[in-house]
Amino acid sequence: MHYLPGPEQTRRMTTEELRAGFLVPALFQPGAATLRFVELDRVVLGGIVPAGDGIGLVAPPEMAAEFFLERREVGILNVGGAGRVTADGTVYTMANRDGLYLGRGTREVVFHSDDPATPARFYLVSYPAHASFPAAHVPQSEADLTELGTPEQANQRRLRKYFHPGGVPTAQLVMGVTELQAGSVWNTMPAHTHARRTEVYLYFDVPADAVVFHMMGEPTETRHLVMRDGDVALSPGWSIHSGCGTRNYTFCWAMGGENQVFSDMQGVAMGDLR
């Protein structure tokens, strides 16, 4: 289990301590399934990169479960080449940026790449589920699209909700993708916190010569993490979560917790940031 520091401890941490506490690197390993258990609302983060044979989603011993989704739900986003997911015998074709929701009780899940030379990269976000909901495949073109920001504020972006109330019903997962447009570099600024939820950010499609500065910490004690392609930032309810890149970039956001109300956030005035 990955435990996070509290706000008081975070104020005194070094760069490496901040990275160890709030950054999850190296999720995507060729030919492997990598899972990370995090105390943020008991989220499990995963990266699965099939390179030949299919890779099954297996419950590790610490889950004390017969199968991975015995008591959980999962949101899946393909951030790599074309692939497919087989869930209890149903095959879902997964193009780049397609999403797939699988509910509690799905017993057998297997991941495949169509071409091992350009493998699929499946990103998983799983939370405990109190109820079961049907599986749903959401191509990028069918996600709920909102245009945000302006060129003048360097924050023009497209926000797509994949799994959310009013769309694909889930027990607690809310998940989507935000894509910064060319020339824009800021996301989620003015910043906010979520007192009743926690959030995780996967930055992807970040070129090797670019980075994103992920802003975090209490609004009056801000810190930052330097993020690269495939890195995940962990955001407790007391922390802002914003970013500024050396160029435009894309990230997958996912939330779990007490409610699913997207607008339930505590805004931070620009004048209050420190």
C-alpha positions as a LaTeX table, in Angstrom:
\begin{tabular}{lrrr}
\hline
Residue & $x$ (\AA) & $y$ (\AA) & $z$ (\AA) \\
\hline
Met1 & 0.00 & 0.00 & 0.00 \\
His2 & 1.28 & 3.46 & $-0.95$ \\
Tyr3 & 0.65 & 5.80 & 2.01 \\
Leu4 & 0.67 & 9.57 & 1.50 \\
Pro5 & 2.16 & 12.27 & 3.73 \\
Gly6 & $-0.19$ & 14.77 & 5.38 \\
Pro7 & $-0.22$ & 18.54 & 4.74 \\
Glu8 & 1.99 & 19.42 & 7.71 \\
Gln9 & 4.68 & 16.91 & 6.72 \\
Thr10 & 4.46 & 17.99 & 3.07 \\
Arg11 & 5.46 & 21.57 & 3.93 \\
Arg12 & 8.92 & 20.36 & 5.00 \\
Met13 & 9.66 & 17.75 & 2.33 \\
Thr14 & 12.55 & 17.72 & $-0.14$ \\
Thr15 & 12.08 & 17.22 & $-3.85$ \\
Glu16 & 12.83 & 13.49 & $-3.63$ \\
Glu17 & 10.51 & 13.06 & $-0.65$ \\
Leu18 & 7.72 & 14.81 & $-2.55$ \\
Arg19 & 8.27 & 12.54 & $-5.54$ \\
Ala20 & 8.26 & 9.42 & $-3.37$ \\
Gly21 & 5.07 & 10.54 & $-1.66$ \\
Phe22 & 2.95 & 11.87 & $-4.52$ \\
Leu23 & 4.28 & 10.48 & $-7.82$ \\
Val24 & 3.76 & 7.01 & $-9.31$ \\
Pro25 & 6.25 & 6.35 & $-12.12$ \\
Ala26 & 6.90 & 3.40 & $-14.45$ \\
Leu27 & 3.37 & 1.97 & $-14.63$ \\
Phe28 & 3.80 & 0.91 & $-18.26$ \\
Gln29 & 6.27 & $-1.96$ & $-18.69$ \\
Pro30 & 6.40 & $-3.96$ & $-21.97$ \\
Gly31 & 4.79 & $-7.38$ & $-21.64$ \\
Ala32 & 3.70 & $-6.83$ & $-18.04$ \\
Ala33 & 0.84 & $-5.80$ & $-15.77$ \\
Thr34 & 1.89 & $-3.32$ & $-13.08$ \\
Leu35 & $-0.46$ & $-2.52$ & $-10.19$ \\
Arg36 & $-0.06$ & 0.08 & $-7.44$ \\
Phe37 & $-2.29$ & 0.15 & $-4.35$ \\
Val38 & $-2.77$ & 3.67 & $-2.96$ \\
Glu39 & $-4.53$ & 4.75 & 0.23 \\
Leu40 & $-6.43$ & 7.54 & $-1.60$ \\
Asp41 & $-9.94$ & 6.09 & $-1.26$ \\
Arg42 & $-8.24$ & 2.68 & $-1.75$ \\
Val43 & $-7.61$ & 3.31 & $-5.45$ \\
Val44 & $-5.64$ & 0.74 & $-7.45$ \\
Leu45 & $-3.69$ & 2.14 & $-10.42$ \\
Gly46 & $-2.55$ & $-0.13$ & $-13.20$ \\
Gly47 & $-0.59$ & $-0.17$ & $-16.43$ \\
Ile48 & $-0.87$ & $-3.17$ & $-18.77$ \\
Val49 & 1.19 & $-3.42$ & $-21.98$ \\
Pro50 & 0.53 & $-6.73$ & $-23.81$ \\
Ala51 & 3.55 & $-7.56$ & $-26.00$ \\
Gly52 & 2.62 & $-11.06$ & $-27.19$ \\
Asp53 & 0.16 & $-13.30$ & $-25.41$ \\
Gly54 & $-2.79$ & $-11.76$ & $-23.63$ \\
Ile55 & $-2.34$ & $-10.53$ & $-20.06$ \\
Gly56 & $-5.03$ & $-11.35$ & $-17.50$ \\
Leu57 & $-6.16$ & $-9.06$ & $-14.68$ \\
Val58 & $-5.30$ & $-11.11$ & $-11.59$ \\
Ala59 & $-6.11$ & $-10.31$ & $-7.98$ \\
Pro60 & $-2.85$ & $-10.14$ & $-6.00$ \\
Pro61 & $-2.77$ & $-11.80$ & $-2.55$ \\
Glu62 & $-3.17$ & $-8.48$ & $-0.68$ \\
Met63 & $-6.69$ & $-8.11$ & $-2.13$ \\
Ala64 & $-7.84$ & $-11.35$ & $-0.44$ \\
Ala65 & $-10.30$ & $-11.74$ & $-3.31$ \\
Glu66 & $-11.16$ & $-14.63$ & $-5.60$ \\
Phe67 & $-10.86$ & $-12.31$ & $-8.62$ \\
Phe68 & $-9.83$ & $-8.67$ & $-9.14$ \\
Leu69 & $-13.31$ & $-7.20$ & $-9.63$ \\
Glu70 & $-15.02$ & $-9.28$ & $-6.94$ \\
Arg71 & $-15.59$ & $-6.10$ & $-4.88$ \\
Arg72 & $-14.32$ & $-3.42$ & $-7.27$ \\
Glu73 & $-15.07$ & $-1.50$ & $-10.46$ \\
Val74 & $-12.48$ & $-0.36$ & $-13.00$ \\
Gly75 & $-12.11$ & 2.34 & $-15.64$ \\
Ile76 & $-9.74$ & 1.50 & $-18.50$ \\
Leu77 & $-8.22$ & 3.96 & $-20.99$ \\
Asn78 & $-6.03$ & 2.87 & $-23.90$ \\
Val79 & $-3.19$ & 5.38 & $-24.33$ \\
Gly80 & $-1.20$ & 3.24 & $-26.79$ \\
Gly81 & $-1.70$ & 1.32 & $-30.05$ \\
Ala82 & $-4.85$ & $-0.57$ & $-30.98$ \\
Gly83 & $-5.84$ & $-3.48$ & $-28.76$ \\
Arg84 & $-8.79$ & $-5.29$ & $-27.24$ \\
Val85 & $-10.13$ & $-6.33$ & $-23.87$ \\
Thr86 & $-12.04$ & $-9.55$ & $-23.30$ \\
Ala87 & $-14.36$ & $-9.43$ & $-20.26$ \\
Asp88 & $-16.31$ & $-12.57$ & $-19.36$ \\
Gly89 & $-16.26$ & $-13.63$ & $-23.02$ \\
Thr90 & $-17.22$ & $-10.27$ & $-24.56$ \\
Val91 & $-14.55$ & $-8.70$ & $-26.76$ \\
Tyr92 & $-14.18$ & $-4.90$ & $-26.72$ \\
Thr93 & $-12.10$ & $-3.30$ & $-29.49$ \\
Met94 & $-9.96$ & $-0.55$ & $-27.98$ \\
Ala95 & $-8.53$ & 2.14 & $-30.27$ \\
Asn96 & $-6.23$ & 4.81 & $-28.91$ \\
Arg97 & $-8.08$ & 6.86 & $-26.23$ \\
Asp98 & $-11.05$ & 4.50 & $-26.10$ \\
Gly99 & $-12.43$ & 3.92 & $-22.61$ \\
Leu100 & $-14.00$ & 0.82 & $-21.07$ \\
Tyr101 & $-15.88$ & 0.53 & $-17.78$ \\
Leu102 & $-16.22$ & $-2.86$ & $-16.09$ \\
Gly103 & $-18.40$ & $-3.24$ & $-13.04$ \\
Arg104 & $-18.20$ & $-5.26$ & $-9.85$ \\
Gly105 & $-18.54$ & $-8.99$ & $-10.43$ \\
Thr106 & $-16.73$ & $-9.21$ & $-13.79$ \\
Arg107 & $-14.70$ & $-12.36$ & $-13.28$ \\
Glu108 & $-12.29$ & $-12.76$ & $-16.19$ \\
Val109 & $-10.53$ & $-9.82$ & $-17.92$ \\
Val110 & $-7.76$ & $-10.29$ & $-20.51$ \\
Phe111 & $-5.84$ & $-7.58$ & $-22.40$ \\
His112 & $-4.37$ & $-7.91$ & $-25.91$ \\
Ser113 & $-2.42$ & $-5.74$ & $-28.35$ \\
Asp114 & $-3.31$ & $-5.94$ & $-32.04$ \\
Asp115 & 0.35 & $-5.42$ & $-33.02$ \\
Pro116 & 3.15 & $-6.11$ & $-30.50$ \\
Ala117 & 5.36 & $-3.67$ & $-32.43$ \\
Thr118 & 2.99 & $-0.83$ & $-31.44$ \\
Pro119 & 1.43 & $-2.27$ & $-28.29$ \\
Ala120 & $-1.66$ & $-1.03$ & $-26.55$ \\
Arg121 & $-1.03$ & 0.70 & $-23.22$ \\
Phe122 & $-4.00$ & 0.14 & $-20.93$ \\
Tyr123 & $-4.31$ & 2.52 & $-17.96$ \\
Leu124 & $-6.51$ & 1.22 & $-15.13$ \\
Val125 & $-8.16$ & 3.08 & $-12.23$ \\
Ser126 & $-10.09$ & 0.85 & $-9.82$ \\
Tyr127 & $-12.09$ & 1.73 & $-6.70$ \\
Pro128 & $-14.14$ & $-0.37$ & $-4.26$ \\
Ala129 & $-17.76$ & $-0.66$ & $-5.46$ \\
His130 & $-20.91$ & $-0.94$ & $-3.36$ \\
Ala131 & $-23.04$ & $-1.94$ & $-6.35$ \\
Ser132 & $-22.70$ & $-3.52$ & $-9.79$ \\
Phe133 & $-23.17$ & $-1.59$ & $-13.02$ \\
Pro134 & $-23.11$ & $-2.78$ & $-16.66$ \\
Ala135 & $-19.96$ & $-2.72$ & $-18.77$ \\
Ala136 & $-19.70$ & 0.21 & $-21.17$ \\
His137 & $-17.32$ & 0.88 & $-24.06$ \\
Val138 & $-16.81$ & 4.61 & $-24.73$ \\
Pro139 & $-14.85$ & 5.59 & $-27.87$ \\
Gln140 & $-13.18$ & 8.98 & $-27.62$ \\
Ser141 & $-15.68$ & 10.36 & $-30.16$ \\
Glu142 & $-18.60$ & 9.47 & $-27.86$ \\
Ala143 & $-17.21$ & 10.91 & $-24.63$ \\
Asp144 & $-19.01$ & 13.99 & $-23.27$ \\
Leu145 & $-17.00$ & 16.91 & $-24.73$ \\
Thr146 & $-16.61$ & 20.37 & $-23.20$ \\
Glu147 & $-14.46$ & 23.15 & $-24.69$ \\
Leu148 & $-12.73$ & 25.25 & $-22.03$ \\
Gly149 & $-10.28$ & 28.13 & $-21.72$ \\
Thr150 & $-8.99$ & 30.85 & $-24.03$ \\
Pro151 & $-5.76$ & 31.38 & $-26.01$ \\
Glu152 & $-5.17$ & 34.60 & $-24.07$ \\
Gln153 & $-4.96$ & 32.62 & $-20.81$ \\
Ala154 & $-2.92$ & 29.81 & $-22.44$ \\
Asn155 & $-5.45$ & 27.26 & $-21.16$ \\
Gln156 & $-7.55$ & 26.33 & $-24.20$ \\
Arg157 & $-8.42$ & 22.66 & $-23.76$ \\
Arg158 & $-10.91$ & 19.89 & $-24.54$ \\
Leu159 & $-12.32$ & 18.02 & $-21.55$ \\
Arg160 & $-13.95$ & 14.67 & $-22.26$ \\
Lys161 & $-15.93$ & 12.85 & $-19.57$ \\
Tyr162 & $-15.94$ & 9.08 & $-20.11$ \\
Phe163 & $-17.54$ & 7.70 & $-16.93$ \\
His164 & $-19.74$ & 10.12 & $-14.95$ \\
Pro165 & $-23.25$ & 10.64 & $-13.63$ \\
Gly166 & $-25.62$ & 11.25 & $-16.53$ \\
Gly167 & $-23.39$ & 9.19 & $-18.81$ \\
Val168 & $-21.99$ & 5.80 & $-17.86$ \\
Pro169 & $-23.18$ & 5.01 & $-14.31$ \\
Thr170 & $-20.58$ & 3.81 & $-11.81$ \\
Ala171 & $-20.39$ & 3.17 & $-8.07$ \\
Gln172 & $-17.92$ & 6.00 & $-7.35$ \\
Leu173 & $-15.46$ & 6.35 & $-10.25$ \\
Val174 & $-15.52$ & 9.56 & $-12.31$ \\
Met175 & $-12.98$ & 9.59 & $-15.15$ \\
Gly176 & $-12.08$ & 11.54 & $-18.26$ \\
Val177 & $-9.35$ & 13.08 & $-20.41$ \\
Thr178 & $-8.25$ & 16.69 & $-20.85$ \\
Glu179 & $-6.26$ & 17.68 & $-23.93$ \\
Leu180 & $-4.43$ & 21.00 & $-24.08$ \\
Gln181 & $-4.57$ & 22.70 & $-27.48$ \\
Ala182 & $-1.45$ & 23.86 & $-29.33$ \\
Gly183 & $-0.10$ & 27.00 & $-27.71$ \\
Ser184 & $-1.86$ & 26.33 & $-24.37$ \\
Val185 & 0.01 & 25.03 & $-21.33$ \\
Trp186 & $-2.14$ & 25.60 & $-18.19$ \\
Asn187 & $-4.76$ & 23.27 & $-16.76$ \\
Thr188 & $-6.99$ & 23.71 & $-13.70$ \\
Met189 & $-5.89$ & 27.27 & $-12.97$ \\
Pro190 & $-7.45$ & 28.98 & $-11.03$ \\
Ala191 & $-6.86$ & 25.97 & $-8.82$ \\
His192 & $-9.26$ & 24.11 & $-6.56$ \\
Thr193 & $-9.37$ & 21.28 & $-4.04$ \\
His194 & $-11.90$ & 18.47 & $-3.49$ \\
Ala195 & $-12.75$ & 18.09 & 0.21 \\
Arg196 & $-14.97$ & 15.08 & $-0.46$ \\
Arg197 & $-12.94$ & 13.31 & $-3.16$ \\
Thr198 & $-9.39$ & 12.40 & $-4.09$ \\
Glu199 & $-7.96$ & 12.52 & $-7.60$ \\
Val200 & $-5.21$ & 10.97 & $-9.72$ \\
Tyr201 & $-3.68$ & 12.49 & $-12.87$ \\
Leu202 & $-1.93$ & 10.41 & $-15.57$ \\
Tyr203 & 0.09 & 12.60 & $-17.94$ \\
Phe204 & 0.53 & 10.95 & $-21.34$ \\
Asp205 & 1.57 & 11.77 & $-24.92$ \\
Val206 & 4.22 & 14.05 & $-23.38$ \\
Pro207 & 7.23 & 14.22 & $-25.78$ \\
Ala208 & 10.60 & 13.10 & $-24.40$ \\
Asp209 & 11.97 & 16.64 & $-24.52$ \\
Ala210 & 9.00 & 18.14 & $-22.66$ \\
Val211 & 7.83 & 18.12 & $-19.02$ \\
Val212 & 4.77 & 19.21 & $-17.09$ \\
Phe213 & 5.11 & 21.01 & $-13.76$ \\
His214 & 2.29 & 19.56 & $-11.65$ \\
Met215 & 1.26 & 22.02 & $-8.94$ \\
Met216 & 0.25 & 20.48 & $-5.62$ \\
Gly217 & 0.05 & 21.15 & $-1.89$ \\
Glu218 & $-2.13$ & 23.37 & 0.25 \\
Pro219 & $-3.18$ & 26.55 & $-1.59$ \\
Thr220 & $-1.00$ & 28.65 & 0.73 \\
Glu221 & 1.95 & 26.19 & 0.65 \\
Thr222 & 2.22 & 25.15 & $-3.01$ \\
Arg223 & 4.83 & 22.69 & $-4.25$ \\
His224 & 5.43 & 21.08 & $-7.64$ \\
Leu225 & 6.38 & 17.77 & $-9.24$ \\
Val226 & 8.17 & 17.50 & $-12.60$ \\
Met227 & 6.13 & 15.00 & $-14.61$ \\
Arg228 & 7.05 & 13.03 & $-17.71$ \\
Asp229 & 5.16 & 10.77 & $-20.06$ \\
Gly230 & 3.36 & 7.99 & $-18.16$ \\
Asp231 & 3.77 & 9.51 & $-14.68$ \\
Val232 & 0.80 & 9.65 & $-12.29$ \\
Ala233 & 0.32 & 12.41 & $-9.69$ \\
Leu234 & $-1.63$ & 11.59 & $-6.51$ \\
Ser235 & $-3.86$ & 14.33 & $-5.13$ \\
Pro236 & $-5.41$ & 14.14 & $-1.64$ \\
Gly237 & $-8.49$ & 16.21 & $-0.89$ \\
Trp238 & $-6.48$ & 19.05 & 0.72 \\
Ser239 & $-4.14$ & 19.53 & $-2.26$ \\
Ile240 & $-4.55$ & 21.64 & $-5.36$ \\
His241 & $-3.90$ & 19.80 & $-8.64$ \\
Ser242 & $-2.93$ & 21.91 & $-11.59$ \\
Gly243 & $-0.29$ & 21.83 & $-14.30$ \\
Cys244 & 1.85 & 23.93 & $-16.60$ \\
Gly245 & 3.81 & 22.32 & $-19.42$ \\
Thr246 & 6.73 & 23.32 & $-21.58$ \\
Arg247 & 4.26 & 22.67 & $-24.43$ \\
Asn248 & 0.70 & 21.36 & $-24.76$ \\
Tyr249 & $-0.01$ & 17.91 & $-23.30$ \\
Thr250 & $-2.79$ & 15.50 & $-22.34$ \\
Phe251 & $-3.81$ & 13.93 & $-19.04$ \\
Cys252 & $-6.36$ & 11.45 & $-17.74$ \\
Trp253 & $-8.07$ & 12.53 & $-14.52$ \\
Ala254 & $-9.95$ & 10.15 & $-12.26$ \\
Met255 & $-11.73$ & 10.69 & $-8.95$ \\
Gly256 & $-13.23$ & 8.58 & $-6.19$ \\
Gly257 & $-14.74$ & 9.37 & $-2.83$ \\
Glu258 & $-17.85$ & 10.62 & $-1.10$ \\
Asn259 & $-19.79$ & 11.87 & $-4.14$ \\
Gln260 & $-19.66$ & 12.10 & $-7.93$ \\
Val261 & $-20.69$ & 15.74 & $-8.31$ \\
Phe262 & $-18.19$ & 17.13 & $-10.82$ \\
Ser263 & $-18.73$ & 20.72 & $-9.68$ \\
Asp264 & $-18.19$ & 19.88 & $-5.98$ \\
Met265 & $-14.89$ & 21.70 & $-5.55$ \\
Gln266 & $-13.43$ & 24.47 & $-3.42$ \\
Gly267 & $-12.11$ & 27.21 & $-5.65$ \\
Val268 & $-8.93$ & 29.07 & $-4.72$ \\
Ala269 & $-8.68$ & 32.76 & $-5.58$ \\
Met270 & $-5.51$ & 33.63 & $-7.48$ \\
Gly271 & $-4.66$ & 36.16 & $-4.78$ \\
Asp272 & $-4.67$ & 33.44 & $-2.11$ \\
Leu273 & $-2.07$ & 31.17 & $-3.77$ \\
Arg274 & 1.34 & 31.09 & $-2.15$ \\
\hline
\end{tabular}
